[in-house]
Amino acid sequence: MDILIEMRFGSHLYGTATPSSDLDLKAVYLPDGRDILLQRVRETVVFSSANSQGQKNTPDDIDREIFSLERYLSLLAEGQSMALDMLFAPDDAMLRPVPPLWRTIQVNSSRLVSRQSAAFVRYCRQQAHKYGLKGSRVASARQAVALLTTAEEKYGSLTKFGAIEDTLRELAQQSEHIGFVDLPMPDGRVTRHLELCGKKLPFENSIRNAREIAEKILADYGQRAILAERNDGADWKALSHAVRVAREAIELFREGRITLPLPYATEILAIRRGERPYAAVAEEIEALLAEVEVASAGSAMRETPDQDFIDELVAEAYRHQVEKPR
């Protein structure tokens, strides 16, 4: 295994490390020629500190995750935030000299990253749905529960959810947080789903199952409202990640890059420490999501990654590995 690049990651890359932060390392490697020829390349190799289950890492612990070049470039093409952070990591985060191949990857970032960056945008949406306190979401969940409760009484608990599509369509026309989406199933079929506040409810399920899911969504919002009032019990680390990733996405779509360490690291630290009201952070996440959507739509980045270029990078690097004297 030839390590191509290795870097400090996580809080040590973002500029949010504290004395209690453990060290997280990310690396990319070139497989041995024999493994390439025998198609035994390991996509990911992980070395974790041997802590007991549930025990938090200490500053002395080191977690190391290593990706094959092919796997890393695949994650980058998907727009995974971790791969993007690695791409734009500064030289002072590196643990070894930067080789020419990594420079080639960095210089050609515009060919490797696209405006779609689906994983990036999807993560931002999930965080907004998870942590947002927008009143219209609560109202949509409450309306759905009422409609499904009535439908269950009228048609029975085991009736397929899709039987009330017309009624659901009327409800969807009244709310920005209720809609329909058709998704492929493992067996190749395409099944219609109701999308309620970011949660997808398949039409093949029963009305009772849909009602129970809607009730859980509503209950979760109620709990979040309580957290907003008390400003406690929140997952502040997750909230800080949501804000960070959204801001990174906005910069990427507008500037074609991500600045690291984060220029707003102190703000992220303040959120992680719970120094801001929950409701204020939730509102910021909502606003950032809207900004992400606008930035993505107006981005000058290419529509899709240059897959031919990616394939050639991997092929040339692996060819060199195969031809190296053993």
Buried (B, 14 or more C-beta within 10 A) or exposed (E): EEEBBBBBBBBBBBBBBEEEBBBBBBBBBBBBBEBBEEEEBEEEEEEEBEEEEEEEBEEEBEBBBBBBBBBBBBBBBBBBBBBBBBBBBEEEBBEEEBBEBBEEBBEBBBBBBBBBBEBBBEBBBEBBBBBBBBEEBBBBBBBBBBBBBBBBEEBEEEBBBBBBBEBBEEBBEEBEBBBBEEEEEEEEEEBBBBBBBBBEBBBBBBBBBBBBBBBEBBEBBEEBBEBBEEBEEBEBEEBBBBBBBBBBBBBBBBEBBBBBBBEBBEBBBBBBEBEBEBBEBBBBBBEBBEBBBEBBEEBEBBEEBBEEEBEEBBEEBBEEBEEEEE
